[in-house]
């Protein structure tokens, strides 16, 4: 069963996975889907869970819809181009 880890702390969290990979999660960030064996018997994850710095839950399979994201004009090359042209959407 795929899982996701959410960083509940106020700062970044570095998590070494059992496969040798590393997750770098900023505050409030959710990891991509990872397999259950990465979490089982992982002392770093257990320590972070005990201190309530992370949350591990089953991955949601629902795709994000466009209206779930914030609709702002703060990033990306498209936004910069629109600002230079003077057209803002």
Beta strands, then each sheet from edge to edge (+ up, - down):
strand 1: 3-7
strand 2: 13-16
strand 3: 22-25
strand 4: 54-58
sheet 1: 1+ 4-
sheet 2: 2+ 3-
end
